[in-house]
Amino acid sequence: MLEKGKWIAVLLAVAIAFLIVPTFVMKVEKTMKKRFLSIALSLVMMLLLLPVAAFASDATPDGNWSDYAATAFAGGSGTKDDPYRIATAQQLAKLSNDVADGTSYEGMYFKLESNIDLSAHIWSPIGVYIWTIDNKTTSDPFRGFFDGNHCTISGLYVDERTTLNAAGLFGYIGVDKDGIEVGVKNLTIEDAVIYSNEEGLYRNEAGILAAFALTNPGQTITFDGITVSGRIITKSTNNRNKVGGMVGDAYRCIFTDCHVVDVTITGAGNCGGFVGNAISGSFENCSASGTINGSGAIGGFVGYSKAATNSDAAPSYSHCTADVAVTGYSWQLGGFVGSSLESSFENCAAYGDVTSTMNLKGFPPKTGGFAGENNGADISKCHAAGSVSAVSQEGPAGGFVGSATSGTITA
């Protein structure tokens, strides 16, 4: 039996063929009929093929890449001058399998050699992080450096609704030793589909590039020259989510020239178009565009922003933009940042509309064009250009900031 979408394609193609063929046939000599019939049949075949590709993007791939992993990389010894080379999806799956089995590749380097299509199977994230509500953890991070070599990964499909791992191309990236270079650079991920589920977890992380990135004090993880696009769909229960278009949960990470394009995020709390939870770290020349619909602290760029400890530097944002339509059943909702504690924002802009749908007695929403809540952040030379609205009568929306209890706002 053909799927519903394919039946529609067949009927559409046949209908067009019946309209086109008689028109041409009536206008030509008998000797030309075969030529136009051939053209019409070719048109039918083209129309049949187009919808199949369109519907395939929503279909669940067969099997998991972990079952198709290669036994070796394309070459290299893993050093900075001679990195492990990855040329196929099977070799990338080997990296995922190795890390899940406990090989962190600490201090090792990887480099993509070509574009990779992952659409054939479901992807298991590189690195595992699962923290359940009964306080059991599974922690197997990737501790190496991944050079995308300006290549593109397409067809990424991650479904962690049952296995509950942190969901993304990378599940968990971590650093625990000084002098180790860890991060990702020069990579594009196109049209990813990410499913995550908070049920049964103490916290749930999801992001197209990486779900969770964590370092110890004094260390950093670097992300440079990365562009991602796609969808993130989260099942939320107690709003213990950390979801972002680029990275879900980022501790002491440095992002430079990274961009999230036309992302769609639904169902999550504590989420941002670029990063959900930003704890210390810095963001420079980065951007996010798309739509978010969820609850909790939600921002067009970052959901929740604060310093990791009193001795850590506050997270900083410079020359970053968010063009994200933000809608939320939330009390910390902003065009750029949902909730900003110790943070600094300079020369940043929010262009998307912000809409709060929360209307609970005793819970005034904090809804602003740039920041939902400013509770200790320094904001300078920033602006918001979208429309802002809230249905609650207990807390009106603010054109720039919904609630400002401390911090500074200048220029």
N, C-alpha and C positions, 0 to 999 in steps of 0.2 A: 504494500500500500504506500502511495506517495504521501508525504507530510502535507499538512494544510497549505503551508507556504508554497510548496512546489505545485500543488494543484492550481493555486491562484496564478502562478507563473505560466503554467500550461494554458489555462483558459485565456489569459491576457495575450499570450503569444499567438494562439490560434485566431482570436478575434481580430488582432491587428493584421494577421496574414490574410484573412478573408476580406478585410477592407482594402488592403493594398493591392493584392493580386488582381481582382477584377478591374480596378482602375487602370492599371498598367496594360492589362491584356486587351481591353477595349480600344486602347489608343495605338496599338501596334499591329503590324501585319502578322499573319499566322506563323510565319517563319521565325518571329522573334519571341513567341510565347515561351519556349523552353528557357530562353535566357532569363526572362523575368520570373518564371517559376523558380529557377535556381536561386535568384536573388532573394525571393520571398522566403524560400526554405532556409537560406543562410540566416536571414533576419530572425526567423523563428528559433533557430538554434542559439543565436546570440542572446535572445531574450530569455530563453530557458536557463542559460548559464548564469546570467546576472543575478537573479533572485536567489539562486542557491548560495552564492558567495555572501549575499546580504544576510540570509538567515543563518548561515554557518557561524557567524560571529557570536550569536546568542546560544549556540548549541554547546553542550558539555562535551569536552574532548574525551576520547576513549583512553582508559588506562592512565598510568602515572609514569612520568619520565624516569623515576627511580628504577623502574624495571627495564629501562632501555639504556642505562648508563654504559659509557665506554670503559674499557679496562686501563686506558692510558690517555694522557693528554697528547696534543699534537707535537710536543717537544718542549725543550727548555729544562732548566734545573731549579727554577724557583727563585733565583737571585734577582736583584734589581736590574743587572745588566743582561741577564738571561732568564726572563720570566717564563713560568709555565705558559704554554700557548694553547688557546682554546679556539678551535675552528668549527666545531659542530655542536648541535644541541646535546648529543650524547656525551660529549666531553664536558659540557657545562653541567650536565646531570651527574657526572662523576664527582665534580667538586661538591655538589649538594650532598650526595651520598657519603662522601668522605667526612665532611664536617658533621653530619648527623651521626656518624659512627665514632666521633670523638677526635678526629684529626683537625685541629684548628688552623693549621698552616700559619702558625705564628711567625711573623717576620718574612713570610714568603710573598712573592709577587706573581700576578697573573695578567695576561694580556689577550684580549680578543683578536682573532685574525680575520674575522669576516662577520657579516650580518647573520643573525640567528633567528629562525622561525620556531617558536615553541608551541604553535597552535595544535599540533597533533595529539598532545597529551597534557594532563594536569601537571602543574609544576609544584614540586616540594621546595619550600624556601631554603636558601643557603644559610644554615644556622638555625638552631632550635631554641625557643624560649617558651615554656609553659609554666604558669604559676596558678595553681588551682586554689579554690576557696578553702580547701582543707590544708592549705599551707605546704603543699608538695610542689617542688620545682624540678623542671628538666632544663638544663642550661648547657648548650653546646654552641658557643659562638664561633663565627669566622673572625680570625685575628690577622688576616693578611691584607694585601693591597691589590685592588682590582682595577686595571686600566682597560676601559672600554674601547680605546684606540679609535674613537669617533665612529664606532659601529652602532648598529641598531638591533635591538631585541624586540621582535614583534610576536603577537599571539600569546603573550603571557597570561595564563589562566591559573589562578590560585584559589583553592577552596579548602579553607580550614574550619568549616562549620562543624565538623565531626572530630577531627584530630586536634583542633584547638591550638595549633602552633601559631606563633606570631606570623602574620600573613604579609608577604611581599616577595619580590625577587630574592631579597635577603630577609631572612627572618630575624636574625640577631647578629650584629657586628659589635665586637668588644675589644677593649685594650686593658691589660693589667700589668704591663711592664713598661718602664721608661725606655726611650730610644727606639721604640718599634713604630714604623710607619703603617698606619691602618686607614683605609678609606676606599673611595671609588672616584674615578674621574673619567671625563670624556666619553659619556655613554648616553644613548637615547633609548627610551622604552616607549613603544607606540601601542596605544589602544589596549592597555592591560585591563583585565577583569579580576578583581580581588574580592573574595568573600571571607568574612570573619564572624566569629560568634563569641559573645561575652559569657554565655551561660556556663556556669561551672568554674569560671575563672575569677581569680582575685583581681586581675586586670587583663584587658584585651588590647593588643597593639596591631595596627595595620597601616601600611603605606606602600605605594607602588614600587619605589626603589627599595626601601627597607622599613620593617616594622619597628625595630628596636635597635638603638645604637647607644652604647654605654661605655664610659671610661671612668677611671679613678681620678681623684684630684690631681691636677698638674699635667694631665695627659689630654690629648685631643684626637678626634676622628675627623678627617677632612673629606669634603665632598666638593668637587670642582667640575664645572662644565657639563652638567647633567640636565637632560630634558626628559620629562615623562608626561604621559597622557593616559586617560582611561577612566575606569569606574571603580569605586569602592563601596561595597554594600555590607553593612554591619547589622547584626542582630544584637540589640542592646537590652539588658535586663535591669541592672542596677546602676547604669551610667558610669561604669568603671572602664571607660574606653580611652585610648590614646591613638587617635587616627589622623593622619595627614596625607595630603596628595603626594608629597615626596617621601617624608619619613613620619612615622606615627609618634614615636617617643624618642627624643634626642637629648642626651646628656653630654654637655661639653663638646659639642660638634661645631665645626667651622664649615659654613656653606659659602661658596663664591661662584657667581655666574651660573646659578642653577634655576631652572624654570619648570613650573607645572602648567600645562596647557590644557584648557577645556576639561578639567576634571569634574566628575560628578561623585559626590559623597552623600550617602543616605543612611539614616538610622543611627548614626554615631553621636556620642557626646564627647566633650573635651576634644574637639577636632578643629583643624584649620586647613585651608586650601593648600598650604605648603607643609606645615608641621603642626601636629596636634598638641604635643607637650614639649615646650622648649625650656630646658633647664640649663642655665648658663650658655656658653657658646656664642657664636656670631653669625650674622647673615648679611652679605654684601652683594649688591647688584643682582638680587633674586626677585622672582615674580611668581604670581599664581593667578590663574583665571579659571572660571567655571561656576559651579553651583554647589551649595551645601544645604542639606535639610536634616536637622537633628535636634539634640537637646544638650543641656549643660553649657560649659564655656565654649563658645564657637566664635571663630574669627576668620575673616576672608584669607588671612595669611597664617595666623597662629592662634590656637585656641587658648592655651594657658602658658604664661611666660613668667619665669622667676629665676633667681639665683639658686644654685644647688645647695650651698651652705653660706654662712656668714663670711667665710674666707674666700669663697669663689667670686669671680667677676660676674656681674649681672649680664644677662643676655643682651646683645646689642643688634640693632637693625639699622642699616644704612643704605639709602638709595634702593629701597625695595618697594614693590607695588603689589596690590591685590585688586583684581577686577573680578570679584566673586559675588554672586547673588546669594546672600545669606538669609536663610529662614530657619527659625528655631523656636521650640517650646522651651524657653531658656530665660535665665535671669542674668546672664553675662554674654551679651551678643554684640559683636562689633564688626565693622567693615574691614578692619585690619586685624585687631586683636580682641579676643573675648574678655579675658581677665589678665591684666598686667600688674604684676607686683614689682619687685626690683628689676627694672629693665630700662633700656634707653632706645629711643626711636628718633632718628634724624633723617630728614629729607625722604620721608616715606609717604605713600599716598594710597587711599582706598577709593575705588571707583564704583563698587557694586552697591546695589540696594540692600538694605537691612530690614528684615521684617520679624518682629516678635509676635508669636501667637499665644503666649502664656497669659492666662487671666485667672490666677489663683489668689484668693484673699489672703493677705499677710505675706505675699511674696512679690514685692515690687520688682519688675524687670529692670535690668540695667542694660539699656539698649542705646548704642551710639554709632554714628557714621564712621568713626575711626576706632574707638575703643568702647567696649561695653562697660568695663570697670577699670578705673585707674586707682591703684592702691599702692603707690610708691614708685611709679615709673616716671622718667623724665622724657617728655615728648617735645621735640622742637622742629620747626620748619616742616611740619607735616600737614596734609590736608585730606578732606573727605569730600567726595562729589556726588555720592548716590543719595537716593531718597531713603528716609528712615521712618519706620512706623511701628507702633505697639498698640495692641487692643486694650491692655490693662489700664484702668483708671487710677491705679495705685502708684504707678511710676511712669511718667511721660518719657518719651524717647528724646534723646539729645542729638542735635545735628552733628556734633563732634564726639562728645563723650556722654555716656549714659549716667555714670556715677563717678565722682572724683572725691575720694576721701583723703588722699595724700599724693605726693608727687608734684611735678611741675609741668605746665603746658605753656610754651612760648612760641612766638612767631607763627 
